[in-house]
Amino acid sequence: MRNGQRTDIGPINGFHLSLKDYVNLGQARDQLRLLGDLAAPVGEGADDRIALSAEALADCFVRLAEELEGVIDAATPVTA
């Protein structure tokens, strides 16, 4: 991941995404919701353990980060 400063390109009014990147962004959102559901306790008295192994959970987060990085790189700022 990167945390560099953006180059000043003036006021940004929005971003353009290709359809592919828009779909990837929606899939990333859905995967985050799924991870939230899998991490939630089920029923009363449920223990705090989740249904995923630590390795599988880490893999999910890495894949999400890579997908979001691709969307960020593909987003084209729309300036005034």
C-alpha positions as CSV (number, residue, x, y, z in Angstrom):
1,M,0.0,0.0,0.0
2,R,1.1,3.5,-0.5
3,N,0.6,6.6,1.5
4,G,2.4,9.2,-0.7
5,Q,1.1,12.7,-1.2
6,R,-1.0,13.3,-4.3
7,T,0.2,15.7,-7.0
8,D,-1.9,18.8,-6.9
9,I,-4.1,18.7,-9.9
10,G,-6.7,21.3,-8.9
11,P,-10.2,20.8,-7.5
12,I,-11.5,17.3,-8.1
13,N,-15.2,17.0,-9.0
14,G,-15.3,13.2,-9.1
15,F,-13.6,10.1,-10.7
16,H,-14.2,8.0,-13.8
17,L,-13.9,4.3,-13.5
18,S,-14.1,1.7,-16.2
19,L,-16.9,-0.8,-15.9
20,K,-14.4,-3.5,-15.0
21,D,-13.0,-1.4,-12.1
22,Y,-16.5,-0.4,-11.0
23,V,-17.4,-4.1,-10.8
24,N,-14.2,-4.9,-8.9
25,L,-15.1,-2.2,-6.4
26,G,-18.5,-3.7,-5.9
27,Q,-17.0,-7.1,-5.4
28,A,-14.6,-5.8,-2.8
29,R,-17.5,-4.3,-1.0
30,D,-19.3,-7.6,-1.1
31,Q,-16.2,-9.5,0.2
32,L,-15.9,-7.1,3.1
33,R,-19.6,-7.7,4.0
34,L,-19.0,-11.5,3.8
35,L,-15.9,-11.2,6.0
36,G,-18.0,-9.2,8.5
37,D,-20.7,-11.9,8.4
38,L,-18.2,-14.7,8.9
39,A,-16.6,-12.9,11.9
40,A,-19.9,-12.2,13.6
41,P,-21.0,-14.5,16.5
42,V,-23.8,-16.9,15.6
43,G,-26.6,-17.2,18.1
44,E,-26.6,-16.8,21.9
45,G,-23.7,-18.1,23.8
46,A,-21.6,-18.4,20.6
47,D,-17.9,-18.2,21.2
48,D,-15.8,-15.5,19.7
49,R,-13.9,-17.8,17.3
50,I,-14.5,-17.2,13.6
51,A,-15.1,-19.8,10.9
52,L,-11.9,-18.9,9.0
53,S,-8.4,-19.9,9.7
54,A,-5.9,-17.1,10.2
55,E,-4.2,-17.9,6.9
56,A,-7.5,-17.8,5.0
57,L,-8.4,-14.5,6.7
58,A,-5.0,-13.0,5.8
59,D,-5.4,-14.2,2.2
60,C,-8.8,-12.5,2.0
61,F,-7.4,-9.2,3.2
62,V,-4.4,-9.3,0.9
63,R,-6.7,-10.0,-2.1
64,L,-9.0,-7.2,-1.1
65,A,-6.1,-4.8,-0.8
66,E,-4.8,-5.8,-4.2
67,E,-8.3,-5.3,-5.8
68,L,-8.7,-1.9,-4.2
69,E,-5.2,-0.9,-5.2
70,G,-6.1,-1.7,-8.8
71,V,-9.3,0.4,-8.6
72,I,-7.4,3.3,-7.0
73,D,-4.8,3.2,-9.8
74,A,-7.4,3.0,-12.5
75,A,-9.5,5.9,-11.2
76,T,-9.2,9.0,-13.3
77,P,-9.8,12.3,-11.5
78,V,-12.3,14.7,-13.1
79,T,-11.2,18.2,-12.6
80,A,-13.1,21.5,-13.1
